[in-house]
């Protein structure tokens, strides 16, 4: 059953890259064979948990050895406006005895303990490598537990060894489609109901977008999965339109919801002023096409004019300081092109952007923004990254935390742009914050001090 689901994902018709492959290549999928000891941080289980953990009121139970939960606990800075249960780490803590005798009874008892102590609206059970290899049937256990306790117990069958983190994202989406979406009905619906798919509310970025939509009377029926509640995801099939933020992770959810529930979707970004405006326009157009009043388009344009003017007024003081500054962008997915657009708007030059996790559509958008000579980096080694920085090809590097030490070694400013960051960069407010943080990093006096010769080196030069 799991193999059938994986083959279905590998044949995803919503993926432009997948459509260009032969039948043989398509069956192989996009995953790279994992090596022993190298699965941490990039396996299917990790991807599934990343995708679903931001559902805040659900108990996320990891069926496997304690290290699986220990290494993946709280691995993203997703914020919650309500329940904090999603930040509690639950694991069955399998031991050698469970390997010998099977871990299904242990799993059932763990589900009962969670329900008795926390009474969540649902429990998500994640399969990992060890119970999958010994044959634990988590679907059967979840079904029995759901009947016994009268609550949704959702199996997430994505053991790490089946493939990459991206495959895990999509397996998590399949679990939502199979067991959650469409299982509850909202108390009421409006012509302004939308879903936002592939948004994780990192550092509270969703909250920078929600006030804009609230101003227009647009209701986020469900965000999958940032700051989400279980009942919101279960009722998401009644939305009128959807916005896809990260197609690499959750295109299967958007496409299948369009097929099953006739919810049209588009892919957009809230990084940068122009992208934020275009996304608001696209949402308004889709809703009007689905029956919302025509005045929504005019109200959206009025809001865009007001917000853009306010944002550019606040950015004016930074534009002269940042114009012409060269940026090396080491990220991936939607940020590989959306952040490029945001940086170009304030006059900065992107000397290179990583496309390791980007789709063909992402790469096409980068070429459109940066021209045919766009420097797209598939996989830059630390040595190459260090050389680019040392040769003064970049004034600042924007990347994830794993690359920060390369920038520090090269005495080049660095800013965290990945999921571990502590600042929200979405929407108009987010753009101002991003530029403010870049300016602070670039003009921090520590860099001029670090680049000065050491006192003993200066004396040798003088001699």
FENWOHU-V934001 format. One record per residue. RES is the residue in three letters. SS is DSSP state (hx for helix, st for strand, lp for the rest). PHI is phi in degrees with one decimal (NA if undefined). BURIAL is + if it has 16 or more other ideal C-beta (glycine too) atoms within 10 Angstrom, else -. Layout:
((RES:SS:PHI:BURIAL) (RES:SS:PHI:BURIAL))
This chain:
((UNK:lp:NA:-) (UNK:hx:-64.6:-) (UNK:hx:-63.0:-) (UNK:hx:-63.6:-) (UNK:hx:-66.1:+) (UNK:hx:-65.0:+) (UNK:hx:-63.1:-) (UNK:hx:-64.7:-) (UNK:hx:-67.2:+) (UNK:hx:-63.3:+) (UNK:lp:-101.2:-) (UNK:lp:-59.3:+) (UNK:lp:-73.0:-) (UNK:lp:-78.5:+) (UNK:lp:-94.1:+) (UNK:hx:-61.3:-) (UNK:hx:-64.0:-) (UNK:hx:-66.3:+) (UNK:hx:-67.2:-) (UNK:lp:-86.9:-) (UNK:lp:-85.9:+) (UNK:lp:-76.5:-) (UNK:hx:-59.6:-) (UNK:hx:-66.6:-) (UNK:hx:-66.3:-) (UNK:hx:-65.0:+) (UNK:hx:-66.5:-) (UNK:hx:-71.9:-) (UNK:lp:74.1:+) (UNK:lp:-106.9:+) (UNK:lp:-82.1:+) (UNK:lp:-97.2:-) (UNK:lp:-59.8:-) (UNK:lp:-78.2:+) (UNK:lp:-103.7:-) (UNK:lp:-55.5:-) (UNK:lp:86.3:-) (UNK:lp:-113.3:-) (UNK:lp:-81.6:+) (UNK:lp:-59.1:-) (UNK:lp:83.3:-) (UNK:lp:-151.6:+) (UNK:st:-94.2:+) (UNK:hx:-63.2:+) (UNK:hx:-60.3:+) (UNK:hx:-60.6:+) (UNK:hx:-64.3:+) (UNK:hx:-66.1:+) (UNK:hx:-70.4:+) (UNK:hx:-58.6:+) (UNK:hx:-70.0:+) (UNK:hx:-106.8:+) (UNK:lp:-58.6:+) (UNK:lp:-65.6:+) (UNK:st:-72.2:+) (UNK:lp:-80.4:+) (UNK:lp:-97.6:+) (UNK:lp:-93.5:+) (UNK:st:-88.3:+) (UNK:st:-99.2:+) (UNK:st:-103.5:+) (UNK:st:-96.7:+) (UNK:st:-91.0:+) (UNK:lp:165.7:+) (UNK:lp:-61.4:+) (UNK:hx:-63.8:-) (UNK:hx:-64.0:-) (UNK:hx:-61.2:+) (UNK:hx:-79.2:+) (UNK:hx:-61.8:-) (UNK:hx:-79.6:-) (UNK:hx:-114.6:+) (UNK:lp:-64.9:+) (UNK:lp:53.4:-) (UNK:lp:-80.1:-) (UNK:lp:-138.6:+) (UNK:lp:-86.9:+) (UNK:st:-75.5:+) (UNK:lp:-96.7:+) (UNK:lp:-129.6:+) (UNK:lp:-94.1:-) (UNK:lp:-142.5:-) (UNK:lp:-60.0:+) (UNK:lp:-110.9:-) (UNK:hx:-61.7:+) (UNK:hx:-62.3:+) (UNK:hx:-91.3:-) (UNK:lp:-89.5:-) (UNK:lp:-86.8:-) (UNK:st:-113.3:+) (UNK:st:-148.0:+) (UNK:lp:-78.2:+) (UNK:lp:50.5:+) (UNK:lp:-60.9:+) (UNK:lp:-119.7:-) (UNK:hx:-61.6:-) (UNK:hx:-65.1:-) (UNK:hx:-66.2:+) (UNK:hx:-64.9:-) (UNK:hx:-74.7:-) (UNK:hx:-98.6:-) (UNK:lp:93.9:+) (UNK:lp:-107.0:+) (UNK:hx:-69.0:+) (UNK:hx:-65.0:-) (UNK:hx:-60.1:+) (UNK:hx:-63.5:+) (UNK:hx:-60.6:+) (UNK:hx:-65.0:-) (UNK:hx:-65.7:+) (UNK:hx:-62.1:+) (UNK:hx:-61.6:-) (UNK:hx:-63.4:-) (UNK:hx:-62.8:+) (UNK:hx:-65.0:+) (UNK:hx:-64.9:-) (UNK:hx:-88.3:-) (UNK:hx:-118.3:-) (UNK:lp:47.1:-) (UNK:lp:-75.2:+) (UNK:lp:-66.6:+) (UNK:st:-162.7:+) (UNK:st:-122.5:+) (UNK:st:-98.5:+) (UNK:st:-110.1:+) (UNK:st:-102.8:+) (UNK:st:-79.0:+) (UNK:lp:-121.8:+) (UNK:hx:-61.7:+) (UNK:hx:-62.4:+) (UNK:hx:-65.0:+) (UNK:hx:-67.2:+) (UNK:hx:-70.3:-) (UNK:hx:-89.5:-) (UNK:lp:93.6:-) (UNK:lp:-60.8:+) (UNK:lp:-96.4:+) (UNK:hx:-71.7:+) (UNK:hx:-61.7:+) (UNK:hx:-66.7:-) (UNK:hx:-65.0:+) (UNK:hx:-64.3:+) (UNK:hx:-64.2:-) (UNK:hx:-65.3:-) (UNK:hx:-66.5:+) (UNK:hx:-63.4:+) (UNK:hx:-67.8:-) (UNK:hx:-70.6:-) (UNK:hx:-103.7:+) (UNK:lp:67.7:-) (UNK:lp:-132.3:+) (UNK:st:-67.8:+) (UNK:st:-117.3:+) (UNK:st:-102.6:+) (UNK:st:-80.8:+) (UNK:st:-112.9:+) (UNK:lp:-88.7:+) (UNK:lp:-141.4:+) (UNK:lp:-61.2:+) (UNK:hx:-57.4:+) (UNK:hx:-75.1:+) (UNK:hx:-76.3:+) (UNK:lp:165.2:+) (UNK:st:-84.3:+) (UNK:hx:-61.1:+) (UNK:hx:-63.3:+) (UNK:hx:-62.3:+) (UNK:hx:-62.0:+) (UNK:hx:-53.6:+) (UNK:hx:-73.3:+) (UNK:hx:-64.4:+) (UNK:hx:-63.3:+) (UNK:hx:-62.4:+) (UNK:hx:-63.7:+) (UNK:hx:-63.4:+) (UNK:hx:-63.3:+) (UNK:hx:-65.1:+) (UNK:hx:-79.8:-) (UNK:hx:-121.8:+) (UNK:lp:-120.0:+) (UNK:lp:-62.1:+) (UNK:lp:91.0:+) (UNK:lp:-92.6:-) (UNK:lp:-134.7:+) (UNK:lp:-114.6:-) (UNK:lp:-69.8:+) (UNK:lp:-63.0:-) (UNK:lp:-154.6:-) (UNK:lp:-127.1:-) (UNK:lp:-134.6:-) (UNK:lp:-70.1:-) (UNK:lp:-111.9:+) (UNK:st:-84.7:+) (UNK:st:-133.0:+) (UNK:st:-109.4:+) (UNK:st:-115.5:+) (UNK:st:-113.1:+) (UNK:st:83.5:+) (UNK:st:-114.7:+) (UNK:lp:-110.7:+) (UNK:lp:55.3:+) (UNK:st:-65.8:+) (UNK:lp:55.7:+) (UNK:lp:81.7:+) (UNK:lp:-65.4:+) (UNK:hx:-59.8:+) (UNK:hx:-72.8:+) (UNK:hx:-84.2:+) (UNK:hx:-94.6:+) (UNK:hx:-56.9:+) (UNK:hx:-60.3:-) (UNK:hx:-63.9:+) (UNK:hx:-69.1:+) (UNK:hx:-60.5:-) (UNK:hx:-60.6:-) (UNK:lp:-89.2:+) (UNK:lp:80.1:-) (UNK:lp:-87.2:+) (UNK:st:-103.1:+) (UNK:st:-80.8:+) (UNK:st:-64.7:+) (UNK:st:-155.5:+) (UNK:st:-108.1:+) (UNK:st:-111.2:+) (UNK:st:-136.6:+) (UNK:lp:-66.6:+) (UNK:lp:51.7:+) (UNK:st:-88.6:+) (UNK:lp:-110.0:+) (UNK:hx:-56.8:+) (UNK:hx:-66.3:+) (UNK:hx:-66.4:+) (UNK:hx:-66.4:+) (UNK:hx:-64.2:+) (UNK:lp:-98.2:+) (UNK:hx:-66.3:+) (UNK:hx:-71.6:+) (UNK:hx:-98.6:+) (UNK:lp:-69.6:+) (UNK:lp:-91.1:+) (UNK:st:-155.7:+) (UNK:st:-143.8:+) (UNK:st:-115.3:+) (UNK:st:-96.8:+) (UNK:lp:-92.4:+) (UNK:lp:-125.5:+) (UNK:hx:-69.4:+) (UNK:hx:-61.8:+) (UNK:hx:-91.6:+) (UNK:hx:-135.0:+) (UNK:hx:-61.0:+) (UNK:hx:-65.6:+) (UNK:hx:-66.8:+) (UNK:hx:-61.3:+) (UNK:hx:-66.8:+) (UNK:hx:-70.3:+) (UNK:hx:-70.1:+) (UNK:hx:-68.0:-) (UNK:hx:-68.3:-) (UNK:hx:-82.0:-) (UNK:hx:-119.9:-) (UNK:lp:56.8:-) (UNK:lp:-102.7:+) (UNK:st:-68.5:+) (UNK:st:-140.6:+) (UNK:st:-139.3:-) (UNK:st:-100.9:+) (UNK:lp:-146.1:+) (UNK:lp:-143.0:+) (UNK:lp:-110.0:+) (UNK:lp:-94.9:+) (UNK:lp:96.9:+) (UNK:hx:-70.3:+) (UNK:hx:-66.2:-) (UNK:hx:-65.5:+) (UNK:hx:-62.5:+) (UNK:hx:-64.6:+) (UNK:hx:-63.6:+) (UNK:hx:-67.6:+) (UNK:hx:-62.4:+) (UNK:hx:-63.0:-) (UNK:hx:-64.6:+) (UNK:hx:-61.4:+) (UNK:hx:-61.8:+) (UNK:hx:-61.6:+) (UNK:hx:-61.6:+) (UNK:hx:-66.7:+) (UNK:hx:-63.8:+) (UNK:hx:-62.7:-) (UNK:lp:-93.0:+) (UNK:lp:115.7:-) (UNK:lp:-70.3:+) (UNK:lp:-57.8:-) (UNK:lp:-63.4:-) (UNK:hx:-65.6:-) (UNK:hx:-60.6:+) (UNK:hx:-63.9:-) (UNK:hx:-67.4:-) (UNK:hx:-64.3:-) (UNK:hx:-65.1:+) (UNK:hx:-62.9:-) (UNK:hx:-62.8:-) (UNK:hx:-64.3:+) (UNK:hx:-62.2:+) (UNK:hx:-59.2:-) (UNK:hx:-64.9:-) (UNK:hx:-69.4:+) (UNK:hx:-63.9:-) (UNK:hx:-61.8:-) (UNK:hx:-66.3:-) (UNK:hx:-66.8:+) (UNK:hx:-65.6:+) (UNK:hx:-62.0:-) (UNK:hx:-75.6:-) (UNK:hx:-84.4:+) (UNK:hx:-56.5:-) (UNK:hx:-67.0:-) (UNK:hx:-91.8:+) (UNK:hx:-60.3:-) (UNK:hx:-69.1:-) (UNK:hx:-77.6:-) (UNK:hx:-104.6:+) (UNK:lp:-59.3:-) (UNK:lp:85.1:-) (UNK:lp:-68.5:+) (UNK:st:-100.6:-) (UNK:st:-120.8:+) (UNK:st:-105.3:+) (UNK:st:-108.2:+) (UNK:st:-112.2:+) (UNK:lp:-147.2:+) (UNK:lp:180.0:+) (UNK:lp:61.9:+) (UNK:lp:-64.2:+) (UNK:hx:-69.8:+) (UNK:hx:-62.7:+) (UNK:hx:-114.0:+) (UNK:hx:-69.5:+) (UNK:hx:-73.2:+) (UNK:hx:-56.5:+) (UNK:hx:-60.2:+) (UNK:hx:-64.1:+) (UNK:hx:-69.7:+) (UNK:hx:-64.8:+) (UNK:hx:-64.6:+) (UNK:lp:-102.0:+) (UNK:lp:88.0:-) (UNK:lp:-84.2:+) (UNK:st:-110.0:-) (UNK:st:-91.2:+) (UNK:st:-83.6:-) (UNK:st:-173.7:+) (UNK:st:-138.4:+) (UNK:st:-75.8:+) (UNK:lp:-124.9:+) (UNK:lp:-59.8:-) (UNK:lp:-108.7:+) (UNK:lp:-99.0:+) (UNK:lp:-85.9:+) (UNK:hx:-61.9:-) (UNK:hx:-67.3:+) (UNK:hx:-58.5:+) (UNK:hx:-65.1:+) (UNK:hx:-64.3:-) (UNK:hx:-68.8:+) (UNK:hx:-63.5:+) (UNK:hx:-62.1:-) (UNK:hx:-64.4:-) (UNK:hx:-82.1:+) (UNK:hx:-103.0:+) (UNK:lp:90.0:-) (UNK:lp:-66.4:-) (UNK:lp:-91.1:-) (UNK:lp:-57.7:+) (UNK:lp:-90.8:-) (UNK:st:-99.5:+) (UNK:st:-105.1:+) (UNK:lp:-73.4:-) (UNK:lp:-158.6:-) (UNK:lp:-94.1:+) (UNK:lp:-73.0:-) (UNK:hx:-55.0:-) (UNK:hx:-63.3:-) (UNK:hx:-66.0:-) (UNK:hx:-63.4:+) (UNK:hx:-63.4:+) (UNK:hx:-64.4:-) (UNK:hx:-62.3:+) (UNK:hx:-70.9:+) (UNK:hx:-67.2:-) (UNK:lp:-80.2:-) (UNK:lp:61.1:-) (UNK:lp:-78.7:-) (UNK:lp:-137.8:+) (UNK:lp:-88.7:+) (UNK:st:-154.4:+) (UNK:st:-117.2:+) (UNK:st:-110.1:+) (UNK:st:-162.6:+) (UNK:lp:-86.6:+) (UNK:hx:-62.1:-) (UNK:hx:-69.3:-) (UNK:hx:-98.9:+) (UNK:hx:-63.4:-) (UNK:hx:-72.4:-) (UNK:hx:-66.7:+) (UNK:hx:-65.3:+) (UNK:hx:-64.7:-) (UNK:hx:-64.7:-) (UNK:lp:-86.0:+) (UNK:lp:58.6:-) (UNK:lp:-117.0:+) (UNK:st:-57.8:+) (UNK:st:-137.8:+) (UNK:st:-134.6:+) (UNK:st:-74.9:+) (UNK:lp:-116.9:+) (UNK:lp:-93.7:+) (UNK:lp:-66.9:+) (UNK:lp:-83.1:-) (UNK:lp:-64.4:+) (UNK:lp:-110.0:-) (UNK:lp:-120.8:+) (UNK:lp:-94.1:+) (UNK:lp:-118.6:+) (UNK:lp:-91.1:+) (UNK:hx:72.9:+) (UNK:hx:-67.2:+) (UNK:hx:-62.8:+) (UNK:hx:-65.1:+) (UNK:hx:-63.5:+) (UNK:hx:-62.7:+) (UNK:hx:-67.1:+) (UNK:hx:-60.7:+) (UNK:hx:-64.9:+) (UNK:hx:-61.3:-) (UNK:hx:-69.5:+) (UNK:hx:-63.3:+) (UNK:hx:-61.2:+) (UNK:hx:-63.1:-) (UNK:hx:-68.9:+) (UNK:hx:-65.6:+) (UNK:lp:-101.9:-) (UNK:lp:-65.7:-) (UNK:lp:-64.1:-) (UNK:hx:-63.2:-) (UNK:hx:-69.9:-) (UNK:hx:-66.0:-) (UNK:hx:-70.9:-) (UNK:hx:-65.1:-) (UNK:hx:-82.7:-) (UNK:lp:-72.2:-) (UNK:lp:-62.6:-) (UNK:lp:-61.1:-) (UNK:hx:-51.6:-) (UNK:hx:-71.1:-) (UNK:hx:-69.0:-) (UNK:hx:-63.8:-) (UNK:hx:-67.2:-) (UNK:hx:-64.4:-) (UNK:hx:-65.0:-) (UNK:hx:-63.8:-) (UNK:lp:-68.4:-))
